Amino acid sequence: MHIAPYDNQNSPIVDVDDSTVPLNYFNIVKLEAGQAFDYQVPGYETCIVPATGTVDIEVEGFAAADIGGRGEDVWDGEPEGVYVPSGAKATMIAKDSCEVFVAGAKYDEVLEPFAVRADELDLVQYGSDDTKTHRKIKHILGQKQHDKVGRLLVSELFTVGAGGWSGFPSHKHDTDRLPLETRHDETYNFRFRPNHGSGVQMLQREDGKPGDAYHIVDGSTICLDNGYHPCCVLPGYEMYYFTILGGLSQRSLVQYFQPSHAYQIETIPGIKDMIAKFK
């Protein structure tokens, strides 16, 4: 499902028990310097990640100062975040004009809050210009935080260079059938540089049958419940997407690659290391 950009007025874009991605939660909060925003999401663990700007964050006695720090856009520095336990009250206070992503996954157990600073990210770069699959991933809640998080995976994905594909070879993760695949709902929010760029999100429900395609623009949100889902950006533009994964029964993601294209795993440099990082 494609949700076109709109002024959500700090209300969830993907709320609890969403009909398409019930395991996910997503909000975009925009604040000016000195403004504060509180939230609680019962039954969902969340992660606060400034897209731009800097915030101070308090989570029921835990405090993290100066989270974020990026300037004009998501290419302007490294991400940082704060993990918020399920149902906990979180308060963010803007140090300057900021746009903040709040990612969530359904999870009942209450864990401990913590901050992820820029030097604690898990960074992966793979693919190649020749295969049109060159991209960089910055895991905010990734493998390094595995033992401190319930079901939530949070990452930022960047195409490297201008134009190209992401999420290829096509894969899905809509059914719990270990060891082949896990059920993980997924939500994206896209940005482009320059911001008048755009791309295409494909969604093919069954191998060998025609699927759907959505025209994605700067600020588009995509919710993925099932099917194979590669995406691409127009030549001459760079693409970024904020990625939320919520697992049904476990945190580690097991992707099932589309049989028609799975052999291309062997042609893309570094992709096996990328697959292993979604833990």
C-alpha positions, 0 to 999 in steps of 0.5 A: 500500500502506498501512502502519499506524503501529507501533513500528518500533524504529528499523528501516526501515519501507521497506527497500532493494529493497522489493517495492512501491517499490524506488526508496525507503527510509524509516526513523523513528528515535526517540531520547532526549537523548544517544542516538546512531544510526548507519546505512549504506544501500549503493546509496541516497542518503538525507536526515535530517530531524528531525520533532521535536527536534534532532540533531547529524549526522556523515557521514564527516568532515562535521559539521552541528550542531543540525539540526532544532529543532521542538518538539511536532510538525511544525507547530512550526517549519521543517524542516531536513535533511542529505544523506547520500551513497549508502552513506555512514556517518551518525551522529545524536546527539540533543540532546533527545527527538526523532523523525527521518525518514530518506528515501532513493532508489536511486542508486549515484554517491557525491556530497558531504554537505551541510546544508539549513537553514531559510532554504534551503528552497524554499517553495511555496503554491498552491490556494485555499479555494474549490477545496478544494486550498489547501496549502503545500509545503516542499522540503528537497531540491528545486529549489535542491539539484538539482545536488547530489543524484542521484535523491532529492526530499524535501518536507513538504506541509501542507493549509492550513486545516481539511479539503480535498484534496491531490494533485489534479488526480489524477496519476501518475508510474509510467512512464518515457515522456518528455516525458509522464511519469517513473517515480518511486516515492513514499512518504508518512508522514502526521500530523494536527492534532489527532492524532486526525484522519484522511483518505483516500488514493485510488489509481486504477490506470486512468482511468475504473475504480474504484480503492482507498482507504485510511483514513490516520491519524496515523503512517500510511505509504503506498507508491505504485508506480503509479496516480493518487493524490489524498488528503484530510483530514476537515473540521476537521483539518489534514494533513501528509505527509512525501514521498519521491520516487525517480526511476528515470532522472532526478531531475526529476519529470514528472507525468501528470495523469489525463485525466478531471481534467486540465482542472482544472489551469486552475482551481487558482491557482498549481498550475503553479508547484508542478509546476515545483518538483519538479526 
